[in-house]
């Protein structure tokens, strides 16, 4: 290669880096400038050159630690503080005393949708709240069948130790079991479709973070490049989804117009979605292409959260100093419950897995998805006043320090310890008649509170948590009863990226089928 093209390539690379740094500097300076000067910052030194963009870069790897440090220094005194973030811009963190307030402020005042991935259509939210939650337990046999088949395929049945990637194994199992309910057995067992849906879920998370780096003026161009993987994998999934949705739409409409038409509606999300769309009768919502894309978005919402939670729980259990003892306690509970329900994971059976539920909740407390929760964008023109009298400007983001609350000794005894029975112990003691006549406060996995925030709290609490909880418990209970996992001496650490904590996606486990299985 001649030196001239090489020099040109190096020069172009330098120009692109300068351009990117310039864009980031302007965006960071603009974002930081709206924060009132009196607000204290954690992670930013106002006196250093390029302080805004440099603090944002630090936030890329240290935001979670900044939230914890700010919580100890300011939140414990009832004060607000600001943390720089690479993607969302500055985060104004309110103290725990304001959690009840932010939990119940309506969307038009503090917007949760503008701080999450939202396509502006509430059809999916309605389906999750009205249909998916109602159906919990109804499809457990089908979900279990997919879980069992996927685990046999991934972990084997010969009793030999296998080394497998934890996250990738779980995401395949979650994807196939969820899509059995979303699109039915035939398409739900198509691995080409399942893997396209799984990869699309990963793509959305990555591309949304990339796009947050760019100002509005550049987002259309940046979006074209950042979403290339999204379009590729969604194209594969849509190849299967569009014909399915179109046929279902046509059949339901024909049956509605002609009662003699021989068609029985499958009981799955596609049918529920078409029914709801026909009630609304708008051009967008009755578009089969839009409905098919809605299934993809539902995959993103359900697969990602469920897989992360299951991965964290397995890592936390098997990395505990007394891992073998904990596994045996969980295995014993699952075995007893399953026998009591004739070997079937009914809704009632799942609800009696108190220890496993506690393990998942405790894992979510200790290995949460990030340092902050309940992010809201201020939508009041001219800004608004917080309960303590502090004024915050319009369009800034406020939230609470979730990790700070989760590791606060005021709320949790010995908060740095993974106590698997932390939330089940009071209930088990009550059921055994060891404590008073009044049942303890319900603290199961789906119950949000001011001191436990992985699903948010209040009017914007995650509506899909009930479906996710049912599937996670069934999946982990089946794994406990039928497989052995070698424990870790040291837990593979989660990685802090901006405001979130990412599970170790390259972590592997040694696993084999148990001889005494159920």
LINLIN-V764100 format. One record per helix or strand of 2 or more residues. SS is the DSSP state (hx for helix, st for strand). FROM is the first residue (numbers start at 0). TO is the last residue. If there is no record, write none. Layout:
{{SS;FROM;TO} {SS;FROM;TO}}
//
This chain:
{{hx;2;32} {st;40;41} {hx;50;72} {hx;74;76} {st;80;82} {st;90;93} {hx;95;102} {st;109;110} {hx;112;114} {hx;122;131} {hx;139;154} {st;161;164} {hx;165;182} {hx;184;187} {hx;190;211} {hx;215;225} {hx;227;256} {hx;268;279} {hx;287;318} {hx;322;339} {hx;346;350} {hx;353;365} {st;372;377} {st;383;384} {st;390;391} {st;396;399} {hx;401;405} {hx;424;430} {hx;457;459} {hx;464;481} {st;482;484} {st;494;496} {st;499;501} {st;507;512}}
//
